[in-house]
Amino acid sequence: MQKILCQQAAAGMVLAKDVETPEGRILCGKGTLLTEAIIARFMKMDISYIAVEGHPVEVAGEKTLQEELVDIEKRFSRVKHVPPLMFLKKRIMARAVASRQEQER
């Protein structure tokens, strides 16, 4: 699942989550195949973001979870002997994993 700007949406993408109004009314349900008309309707209603299945839009500078975890390891590589910082590293890594799992739901 990927959260994208409505302007990045294209016909043929599939919604990964319901699209709701600010009042909580469902405009389109999860699993809906997007068409140009649906995308135009979202934009007309000022819907900024939608969640689509897969990862159809490449974002410059976006890292994979594995790349993110490697970067965290590198940042903490010189302080392996400091237990509070190792605890912090473990928490940061767990939060990165949980964040990705949340995005996939």
C-alpha positions in Angstrom: 0.0 0.0 0.0 1.2 3.5 -0.8 -0.3 6.8 0.2 -0.1 9.2 -2.7 -1.3 12.6 -3.7 -4.5 12.6 -5.6 -2.6 14.3 -8.5 -0.4 11.2 -8.7 -3.3 8.8 -9.1 -3.9 7.2 -12.4 -6.7 5.2 -14.0 -6.3 1.5 -13.2 -4.9 1.9 -9.7 -6.9 0.2 -6.9 -7.8 1.8 -3.6 -6.2 0.2 -0.6 -8.4 2.1 1.9 -11.8 3.7 1.8 -11.8 7.3 0.8 -13.9 9.4 3.2 -15.2 13.0 3.5 -14.0 15.0 6.5 -17.4 14.1 8.0 -16.6 10.4 7.7 -18.9 9.6 4.8 -17.4 7.0 2.4 -16.9 8.3 -1.1 -15.3 5.2 -2.5 -14.6 1.8 -0.9 -11.5 -0.2 -0.6 -10.8 -2.2 -3.7 -12.3 0.3 -6.1 -10.6 0.5 -9.5 -9.8 4.1 -10.1 -11.0 5.8 -13.3 -10.3 9.3 -14.6 -13.8 10.3 -13.5 -13.3 9.1 -9.9 -9.9 10.9 -9.7 -11.5 14.1 -11.0 -14.2 13.8 -8.4 -11.7 13.4 -5.6 -9.8 16.5 -6.8 -13.0 18.5 -7.1 -13.9 17.5 -3.5 -10.4 18.6 -2.3 -9.3 15.1 -1.4 -5.5 15.5 -1.0 -4.3 11.9 -0.4 -5.5 8.4 -1.2 -4.1 5.0 -0.4 -3.5 2.7 -3.3 -2.5 -1.0 -3.5 1.1 -1.8 -4.2 3.7 0.9 -4.7 3.0 2.3 -8.1 4.6 5.8 -7.6 8.3 6.2 -7.3 9.3 8.9 -4.9 12.7 10.5 -5.3 14.8 9.8 -2.2 12.4 7.3 -0.7 14.2 4.4 1.0 13.1 0.8 1.4 12.7 -0.5 5.0 16.0 -2.4 4.6 17.9 0.7 3.5 16.4 2.7 6.5 17.5 0.0 9.0 21.0 -0.1 7.5 21.2 3.7 7.9 20.1 3.5 11.5 22.8 0.8 12.1 25.5 3.1 10.6 24.4 6.1 12.7 24.8 4.1 15.9 27.9 2.1 14.9 30.3 4.2 17.0 28.4 4.0 20.2 27.8 0.2 20.5 29.3 0.3 24.0 26.7 2.8 25.4 23.7 0.8 26.6 21.2 3.8 26.7 22.0 4.6 23.0 21.7 0.9 22.0 18.2 0.9 23.7 17.4 4.0 21.7 18.6 2.4 18.5 16.4 -0.6 19.1 13.4 1.6 19.7 14.0 3.6 16.6 14.3 0.5 14.5 11.2 -1.0 16.0 9.3 2.2 15.2 10.5 2.2 11.6 9.2 -1.4 11.1 5.9 -0.6 12.8 5.5 2.5 10.7 5.9 0.5 7.5 3.5 -2.1 8.7 0.9 0.6 9.5 1.3 2.0 6.0 0.6 -1.4 4.6 -2.8 -1.7 6.4 
